Amino acid sequence: DTKKFSHSHSRSMSSSSSSLLVLGLVAALVLFVAHSEAAYCNECGSASYTDINAACSQYSGWSQECCRCIASHESGGNIHACNKNADGSLDVCLWQINDRNWSSCSGGSPPCDVASNLACAKKVWAWGGNTWRFWSTCSACGCCSRA
């Protein structure tokens, strides 16, 4: 009986050790991915919020309603918002300008302040035929074909 107990006890200890090892590896992987994502998405610094109305009103050529809705959906007013897309590209700041556009609108640097992000947003808006169609949130705002 004792031998049987020792064997089953040993098996449960081995199973517990394996479970702890797997749990530890999963936790390490989660921390690594979170750290990598944070490091990759640290282009603009920590969260900092601005008045979306004031930012949008700096350009009168577009619908203020659409601008506010897009900026609200894209960043929630966080001028340092950063999102990594499934394709590996990176969107930053108030209007979430994609890194593929940085060379054309901000000299290749991330447009992390309202002024440079606004300049990029105006260019992307113009490239879209003076509409919001290049923003993934345009449908939610009803603004894809609107100025």
Backbone as ProteinMPNN parsed JSONL, in Angstrom:
{"seq_chain_A": "DTKKFSHSHSRSMSSSSSSLLVLGLVAALVLFVAHSEAAYCNECGSASYTDINAACSQYSGWSQECCRCIASHESGGNIHACNKNADGSLDVCLWQINDRNWSSCSGGSPPCDVASNLACAKKVWAWGGNTWRFWSTCSACGCCSRA", "coords_chain_A": {"N_chain_A": [[0.813, -1.207, 0.0], [1.881, 1.253, 0.796], [3.843, 1.661, -1.109], [2.257, 1.938, -3.392], [0.857, 4.278, -2.704], [2.98, 6.105, -2.572], [3.821, 6.091, -5.208], [1.539, 7.142, -6.589], [1.403, 9.587, -5.318], [3.812, 10.655, -6.096], [3.324, 10.835, -8.834], [1.249, 12.753, -8.857], [2.627, 14.918, -7.863], [4.483, 15.251, -9.892], [2.755, 15.896, -11.973], [1.709, 18.27, -10.94], [4.024, 19.805, -10.894], [4.562, 19.937, -13.629], [2.308, 21.345, -14.475], [2.731, 23.769, -13.152], [5.088, 24.55, -14.389], [4.226, 24.896, -17.059], [2.325, 26.909, -16.624], [4.028, 28.903, -15.68], [5.624, 29.325, -17.963], [3.688, 30.268, -19.767], [2.922, 32.632, -18.453], [5.354, 34.027, -18.571], [5.587, 34.33, -21.351], [3.33, 35.926, -21.898], [4.037, 38.254, -20.478], [6.352, 38.932, -21.906], [5.309, 39.436, -24.493], [3.557, 41.551, -23.882], [5.42, 43.42, -22.951], [6.995, 43.716, -25.254], [5.104, 44.733, -27.036], [4.463, 47.12, -25.724], [6.951, 48.364, -25.801], [7.317, 48.562, -28.546], [5.216, 50.174, -29.17], [5.742, 52.615, -28.067], [6.194, 55.039, -29.185], [5.318, 57.687, -28.875], [5.214, 58.278, -26.175], [3.807, 58.386, -22.821], [0.26, 58.312, -22.013], [-1.598, 61.218, -22.839], [-3.964, 63.664, -22.79], [-6.075, 65.651, -24.925], [-8.205, 68.388, -25.869], [-10.564, 67.43, -28.016], [-12.392, 68.896, -29.574], [-11.141, 71.413, -29.771], [-8.813, 70.664, -31.144], [-9.829, 69.689, -33.589], [-11.061, 71.987, -34.568], [-9.004, 73.48, -35.522], [-8.764, 73.238, -38.2], [-10.761, 74.254, -40.76], [-11.754, 73.146, -43.046], [-12.928, 70.637, -43.069], [-15.689, 68.533, -41.964], [-16.648, 69.337, -38.8], [-18.088, 67.78, -37.039], [-17.641, 65.162, -38.046], [-14.861, 65.05, -37.777], [-14.541, 65.23, -34.974], [-15.854, 62.878, -34.193], [-14.33, 60.87, -35.48], [-11.733, 61.296, -34.328], [-12.386, 60.829, -31.669], [-13.214, 58.13, -31.72], [-10.878, 56.957, -32.722], [-8.729, 57.62, -30.939], [-9.689, 58.543, -28.533], [-9.056, 61.043, -27.68], [-6.49, 60.947, -26.753], [-3.393, 62.118, -27.235], [-1.107, 60.705, -27.389], [-1.797, 58.183, -28.105], [-1.357, 54.86, -29.251], [-1.385, 52.272, -31.518], [-0.856, 48.986, -32.521], [-1.24, 47.414, -35.545], [-2.755, 44.477, -37.08], [-1.264, 43.843, -39.328], [1.23, 44.622, -38.627], [1.851, 47.268, -38.874], [1.845, 50.627, -37.512], [-0.191, 52.869, -35.711], [-0.526, 56.226, -34.684], [-1.184, 58.82, -32.278], [-3.685, 61.463, -32.078], [-5.391, 61.284, -34.414], [-4.636, 58.803, -35.209], [-2.481, 58.204, -37.144], [-1.078, 56.226, -39.628], [2.048, 54.491, -39.71], [3.057, 54.098, -42.242], [2.503, 56.369, -43.588], [4.026, 58.355, -42.501], [6.454, 59.257, -43.679], [5.552, 60.77, -45.79], [4.138, 62.801, -44.605], [5.198, 63.75, -42.213], [7.945, 63.916, -42.293], [9.029, 61.407, -41.841], [9.123, 60.927, -39.157], [7.35, 59.945, -36.162], [4.172, 61.448, -35.892], [3.608, 62.881, -33.194], [2.527, 65.008, -31.781], [-0.152, 67.393, -31.473], [-0.108, 69.343, -33.548], [1.602, 68.277, -35.631], [0.307, 65.858, -36.067], [-2.186, 66.73, -36.867], [-1.453, 67.984, -39.278], [-0.704, 65.724, -40.743], [-3.144, 64.3, -40.687], [-4.766, 66.003, -42.19], [-3.541, 65.704, -44.687], [-3.934, 62.939, -45.22], [-6.696, 62.919, -45.222], [-7.122, 64.56, -47.465], [-5.908, 62.937, -49.437], [-7.812, 61.008, -49.522], [-9.745, 62.076, -51.09], [-10.798, 64.354, -49.916], [-12.321, 63.279, -47.865], [-13.223, 61.065, -45.157], [-12.563, 58.461, -45.657], [-10.256, 56.855, -45.436], [-9.943, 56.227, -42.789], [-10.456, 53.703, -40.455], [-12.57, 53.874, -38.754], [-14.504, 55.369, -39.951], [-16.997, 54.42, -40.856], [-18.425, 53.872, -38.508], [-18.82, 56.424, -37.695], [-20.329, 57.446, -39.704], [-19.126, 58.812, -41.759], [-17.595, 58.194, -44.004], [-17.816, 59.019, -46.705], [-18.064, 61.663, -46.433], [-17.116, 65.112, -46.129]], "CA_chain_A": [[0.0, 0.0, 0.0], [2.73, 2.421, 0.892], [4.476, 1.839, -2.4], [1.22, 2.445, -4.267], [0.625, 5.672, -2.312], [4.158, 6.883, -2.955], [3.819, 6.215, -6.65], [0.497, 8.088, -6.989], [1.796, 10.887, -4.79], [4.877, 11.106, -6.975], [2.7, 11.201, -10.096], [0.532, 14.015, -8.693], [3.651, 15.96, -7.716], [5.019, 15.454, -11.223], [1.706, 16.589, -12.705], [1.671, 19.631, -10.404], [5.237, 20.482, -11.365], [4.365, 20.217, -15.053], [1.314, 22.415, -14.576], [3.381, 25.011, -12.731], [6.045, 24.912, -15.429], [3.443, 25.42, -18.181], [1.774, 28.182, -16.177], [5.147, 29.851, -15.643], [5.993, 29.655, -19.343], [2.617, 31.096, -20.32], [3.042, 33.958, -17.825], [6.542, 34.679, -19.137], [5.262, 34.702, -22.715], [2.404, 37.067, -21.824], [4.821, 39.426, -20.077], [7.238, 39.274, -23.012], [4.498, 40.044, -25.545], [3.097, 42.855, -23.378], [6.576, 44.313, -22.925], [7.365, 43.99, -26.635], [4.072, 45.612, -27.59], [4.627, 48.437, -25.105], [8.188, 48.942, -26.315], [7.092, 48.882, -29.941], [4.202, 51.207, -29.248], [6.136, 53.705, -27.176], [6.673, 56.085, -30.077], [4.923, 59.032, -28.469], [5.237, 58.467, -24.726], [2.634, 57.953, -22.06], [-1.015, 58.947, -22.348], [-1.773, 62.643, -22.611], [-5.234, 63.955, -23.453], [-6.315, 66.998, -25.413], [-9.582, 68.719, -26.208], [-10.797, 67.05, -29.414], [-13.053, 70.026, -30.256], [-10.119, 72.425, -30.073], [-7.915, 70.121, -32.167], [-10.556, 69.647, -34.862], [-11.388, 73.34, -35.039], [-7.814, 74.101, -36.119], [-8.909, 73.163, -39.648], [-12.18, 74.479, -41.042], [-12.121, 72.542, -44.325], [-13.66, 69.385, -42.911], [-16.823, 68.5, -41.047], [-16.223, 69.296, -37.4], [-18.764, 66.625, -36.449], [-16.901, 63.955, -38.448], [-13.532, 65.112, -37.173], [-14.671, 64.884, -33.547], [-16.22, 61.472, -34.076], [-13.164, 60.063, -35.882], [-10.694, 61.411, -33.294], [-12.888, 60.184, -30.462], [-13.155, 56.68, -31.932], [-9.497, 56.532, -32.981], [-7.783, 57.78, -29.822], [-10.326, 59.006, -27.306], [-8.438, 62.31, -27.285], [-5.119, 60.704, -26.281], [-2.449, 62.512, -28.286], [-0.027, 59.719, -27.422], [-2.363, 56.862, -28.376], [-0.554, 54.07, -30.174], [-1.977, 50.96, -31.761], [-0.184, 48.129, -33.494], [-2.225, 46.733, -36.382], [-2.495, 43.065, -37.36], [-0.241, 43.734, -40.368], [2.5, 45.073, -38.068], [2.004, 48.727, -38.967], [1.617, 51.341, -36.262], [-0.985, 54.102, -35.785], [-0.231, 57.052, -33.518], [-1.704, 60.129, -31.913], [-5.102, 61.789, -32.038], [-6.085, 60.746, -35.583], [-4.068, 57.481, -35.477], [-1.818, 58.216, -38.451], [-0.322, 54.997, -39.843], [3.478, 54.739, -39.935], [3.351, 54.09, -43.682], [2.289, 57.73, -44.08], [4.88, 59.325, -41.81], [7.454, 59.872, -44.566], [4.861, 61.724, -46.658], [3.46, 63.906, -43.923], [5.908, 64.284, -41.039], [9.388, 63.733, -42.45], [9.436, 60.086, -41.392], [9.023, 60.817, -37.697], [5.964, 59.784, -35.717], [3.52, 62.728, -35.608], [3.134, 62.654, -31.826], [1.902, 66.174, -31.16], [-1.377, 67.755, -32.184], [0.183, 70.083, -34.78], [2.094, 67.398, -36.697], [-0.718, 64.861, -36.347], [-3.189, 67.454, -37.64], [-0.919, 68.141, -40.634], [-0.821, 64.412, -41.383], [-4.566, 63.986, -40.851], [-5.252, 66.796, -43.321], [-3.032, 65.086, -45.922], [-4.628, 61.666, -45.422], [-8.059, 63.32, -45.578], [-7.053, 65.03, -48.857], [-5.645, 61.76, -50.281], [-9.087, 60.291, -49.604], [-10.712, 62.893, -51.835], [-11.41, 65.24, -48.921], [-13.272, 62.488, -47.079], [-12.635, 60.306, -44.042], [-12.623, 57.057, -46.041], [-9.059, 56.09, -45.065], [-9.988, 55.886, -41.361], [-11.26, 52.494, -40.252], [-13.735, 54.223, -37.934], [-15.402, 56.273, -40.677], [-18.349, 53.85, -40.929], [-19.056, 54.069, -37.201], [-19.153, 57.843, -37.593], [-21.135, 57.839, -40.842], [-18.35, 59.882, -42.402], [-16.671, 57.684, -45.032], [-17.868, 59.809, -47.951], [-18.329, 63.061, -46.07], [-15.985, 65.993, -45.854]], "C_chain_A": [[0.85, 1.261, 0.0], [3.39, 2.713, -0.447], [3.486, 2.434, -3.405], [0.957, 3.926, -3.986], [1.781, 6.552, -2.775], [4.169, 7.12, -4.448], [2.767, 7.228, -7.119], [0.816, 9.483, -6.49], [2.877, 11.495, -5.676], [4.3, 11.569, -8.308], [1.981, 12.537, -9.97], [1.509, 15.16, -8.502], [4.237, 16.292, -9.086], [4.023, 16.233, -12.072], [1.602, 18.042, -12.243], [2.868, 20.432, -10.883], [5.101, 20.856, -12.83], [3.379, 21.363, -15.248], [1.925, 23.758, -14.2], [4.369, 25.491, -13.779], [5.317, 25.529, -16.62], [2.874, 26.787, -17.825], [2.852, 29.261, -16.156], [5.574, 30.282, -17.037], [4.954, 30.552, -20.003], [2.711, 32.518, -19.756], [4.236, 34.714, -18.4], [6.275, 35.145, -20.561], [4.338, 35.917, -22.752], [3.161, 38.339, -21.459], [5.74, 39.882, -21.2], [6.47, 39.988, -24.116], [4.028, 41.423, -25.11], [4.233, 43.859, -23.375], [6.982, 44.694, -24.345], [6.394, 44.959, -27.272], [4.239, 47.016, -27.029], [5.87, 49.117, -25.646], [7.999, 49.38, -27.762], [6.144, 50.059, -30.084], [4.505, 52.362, -28.303], [6.677, 54.883, -27.975], [6.444, 57.486, -29.525], [4.937, 59.279, -26.972], [3.945, 58.022, -24.079], [1.407, 58.803, -22.406], [-1.047, 60.421, -21.948], [-2.988, 63.071, -23.433], [-5.366, 65.421, -23.83], [-7.803, 67.172, -25.699], [-9.794, 68.454, -27.699], [-11.451, 68.194, -30.186], [-12.036, 71.074, -30.678], [-9.182, 71.943, -31.179], [-8.596, 70.132, -33.53], [-10.804, 71.038, -35.433], [-10.173, 74.075, -35.616], [-7.824, 74.019, -37.644], [-10.387, 73.254, -39.98], [-12.646, 73.802, -42.323], [-12.912, 71.253, -44.215], [-14.813, 69.523, -41.944], [-16.305, 68.377, -39.62], [-16.837, 68.094, -36.685], [-18.003, 65.327, -36.777], [-15.528, 63.929, -37.796], [-13.579, 64.688, -35.706], [-14.968, 63.4, -33.355], [-15.026, 60.571, -34.401], [-12.104, 60.102, -34.787], [-11.114, 60.713, -32.006], [-12.798, 58.663, -30.577], [-11.717, 56.183, -32.079], [-8.636, 56.549, -31.72], [-8.419, 58.175, -28.501], [-9.741, 60.32, -26.802], [-7.013, 62.164, -26.768], [-4.141, 61.036, -27.396], [-1.255, 61.566, -28.359], [-0.553, 58.3, -27.641], [-1.51, 56.154, -29.422], [-1.19, 52.698, -30.295], [-1.194, 50.229, -32.836], [-1.257, 47.345, -34.23], [-1.808, 45.288, -36.64], [-1.399, 42.887, -38.412], [1.129, 44.221, -39.905], [2.711, 46.574, -38.16], [1.545, 49.37, -37.663], [0.832, 52.614, -36.514], [-0.719, 54.913, -34.523], [-1.047, 58.335, -33.471], [-3.215, 60.253, -32.102], [-5.895, 61.163, -33.181], [-5.499, 59.406, -36.034], [-3.483, 57.375, -36.887], [-0.906, 56.997, -38.562], [1.126, 55.316, -40.207], [3.87, 54.707, -41.412], [3.187, 55.478, -44.294], [3.274, 58.741, -43.502], [5.874, 60.007, -42.75], [6.82, 60.93, -45.466], [4.27, 62.913, -45.927], [4.219, 64.466, -42.718], [7.412, 63.992, -41.088], [9.9, 62.394, -41.945], [9.376, 59.871, -39.897], [7.572, 60.609, -37.293], [5.346, 61.136, -35.366], [2.821, 62.686, -34.245], [2.547, 63.872, -31.135], [0.719, 66.586, -32.026], [-1.073, 68.433, -33.515], [0.647, 69.159, -35.902], [1.065, 66.328, -37.051], [-1.842, 65.486, -37.161], [-2.722, 67.612, -39.087], [-1.024, 66.825, -41.408], [-2.281, 64.053, -41.643], [-5.142, 64.752, -42.041], [-4.787, 66.197, -44.645], [-3.756, 63.78, -46.222], [-6.075, 61.929, -45.85], [-8.099, 63.772, -47.043], [-6.801, 63.868, -49.815], [-6.916, 60.938, -50.469], [-10.158, 61.082, -50.328], [-11.477, 63.838, -50.935], [-12.561, 64.538, -48.205], [-12.484, 61.744, -46.001], [-12.489, 58.823, -44.379], [-11.398, 56.236, -45.664], [-8.978, 55.777, -43.571], [-10.908, 54.692, -41.181], [-12.528, 52.779, -39.453], [-14.748, 55.1, -38.675], [-16.827, 55.732, -40.754], [-19.106, 54.085, -39.617], [-19.51, 55.507, -37.029], [-20.071, 58.31, -38.714], [-20.446, 58.887, -41.687], [-17.457, 59.43, -43.553], [-16.67, 58.517, -46.319], [-18.138, 61.281, -47.677], [-17.036, 63.834, -45.866], [-15.938, 66.178, -44.358]], "O_chain_A": [[0.56, 2.219, -0.717], [3.485, 3.867, -0.866], [3.838, 3.327, -4.175], [0.847, 4.73, -4.911], [1.559, 7.636, -3.315], [4.488, 8.217, -4.908], [3.065, 8.081, -7.955], [0.526, 10.464, -7.173], [2.86, 12.691, -5.968], [4.735, 12.583, -8.853], [2.08, 13.375, -10.866], [1.236, 16.276, -8.944], [4.461, 17.459, -9.408], [4.413, 17.136, -12.812], [1.426, 18.943, -13.063], [2.737, 21.604, -11.236], [5.477, 21.957, -13.233], [3.591, 22.243, -16.083], [1.665, 24.767, -14.855], [4.482, 26.69, -14.034], [5.738, 26.565, -17.137], [2.933, 27.717, -18.629], [2.612, 30.397, -16.566], [5.853, 31.457, -17.272], [5.304, 31.491, -20.718], [2.592, 33.492, -20.499], [4.138, 35.908, -18.684], [6.692, 36.239, -20.941], [4.544, 36.832, -23.55], [2.946, 39.387, -22.069], [5.894, 41.082, -21.427], [6.915, 41.019, -24.621], [4.094, 42.371, -25.893], [4.045, 45.017, -23.749], [7.279, 45.858, -24.616], [6.798, 45.893, -27.964], [4.167, 47.995, -27.772], [5.851, 50.317, -25.921], [8.466, 50.448, -28.158], [6.264, 50.849, -31.021], [3.587, 53.01, -27.8], [7.522, 55.635, -27.489], [7.286, 58.368, -29.69], [4.69, 60.405, -26.541], [3.105, 57.371, -24.7], [1.519, 59.87, -23.011], [-0.588, 60.808, -20.873], [-3.024, 62.857, -24.645], [-4.845, 66.308, -23.154], [-8.554, 66.198, -25.759], [-9.261, 69.175, -28.543], [-11.096, 68.436, -31.34], [-12.067, 71.563, -31.807], [-8.8, 72.721, -32.052], [-7.992, 70.546, -34.52], [-10.76, 71.234, -36.647], [-10.312, 75.179, -36.143], [-7.0, 74.647, -38.308], [-11.179, 72.426, -39.531], [-13.829, 73.878, -42.657], [-13.514, 70.822, -45.198], [-14.907, 70.499, -41.199], [-15.606, 67.421, -39.282], [-16.199, 67.468, -35.839], [-17.756, 64.504, -35.896], [-15.087, 62.884, -37.317], [-12.759, 63.889, -35.254], [-14.409, 62.751, -32.472], [-14.748, 59.618, -33.673], [-11.623, 59.053, -34.358], [-10.296, 60.083, -31.335], [-12.359, 57.989, -29.645], [-11.385, 55.097, -31.603], [-7.896, 55.599, -31.46], [-7.761, 58.145, -27.461], [-9.909, 60.672, -25.634], [-6.392, 63.155, -26.385], [-4.065, 60.318, -28.393], [-0.473, 61.632, -29.307], [0.159, 57.327, -27.394], [-1.007, 56.777, -30.357], [-1.493, 52.047, -29.295], [-0.909, 50.767, -33.905], [-2.089, 46.686, -33.606], [-0.649, 44.923, -36.442], [-0.681, 41.887, -38.39], [2.081, 44.237, -40.686], [3.661, 47.099, -37.579], [0.929, 48.718, -36.82], [1.153, 53.365, -37.435], [-0.687, 54.363, -33.422], [-1.523, 58.844, -34.485], [-3.919, 59.256, -32.263], [-6.953, 60.576, -32.953], [-5.825, 58.922, -37.118], [-3.928, 56.57, -37.705], [-0.064, 56.763, -37.695], [1.401, 56.283, -40.917], [4.914, 55.242, -41.783], [3.676, 55.734, -45.394], [3.341, 59.875, -43.978], [6.111, 61.209, -42.629], [7.487, 61.887, -45.859], [3.936, 63.923, -46.547], [3.902, 65.56, -42.252], [8.061, 63.842, -40.053], [11.087, 62.26, -41.651], [9.559, 58.751, -39.42], [6.662, 61.045, -37.998], [5.945, 61.9, -34.61], [1.61, 62.483, -34.157], [2.105, 63.766, -29.991], [0.61, 66.17, -33.179], [-1.719, 68.127, -34.517], [0.134, 69.249, -37.018], [0.961, 65.933, -38.212], [-2.394, 64.84, -38.052], [-3.5, 67.4, -40.017], [-1.389, 66.815, -42.583], [-2.611, 63.551, -42.717], [-5.925, 64.199, -42.814], [-5.541, 66.179, -45.618], [-4.15, 63.54, -47.363], [-6.607, 61.249, -46.728], [-9.014, 63.403, -47.778], [-7.405, 63.808, -50.886], [-7.066, 60.248, -51.477], [-11.347, 60.792, -50.195], [-12.66, 64.098, -51.156], [-13.621, 65.119, -47.973], [-11.255, 61.794, -45.951], [-12.308, 58.006, -43.476], [-11.499, 55.012, -45.578], [-8.032, 55.122, -43.134], [-12.022, 54.68, -41.704], [-13.466, 51.983, -39.486], [-15.741, 55.528, -38.088], [-17.777, 56.513, -40.72], [-20.282, 54.45, -39.625], [-20.468, 55.781, -36.306], [-20.546, 59.445, -38.689], [-21.1, 59.753, -42.267], [-16.638, 60.214, -44.033], [-15.624, 58.691, -46.945], [-18.411, 62.05, -48.599], [-16.007, 63.278, -45.483], [-15.068, 66.885, -43.85]]}, "name": "protein", "num_of_chains": 1, "seq": "DTKKFSHSHSRSMSSSSSSLLVLGLVAALVLFVAHSEAAYCNECGSASYTDINAACSQYSGWSQECCRCIASHESGGNIHACNKNADGSLDVCLWQINDRNWSSCSGGSPPCDVASNLACAKKVWAWGGNTWRFWSTCSACGCCSRA"}
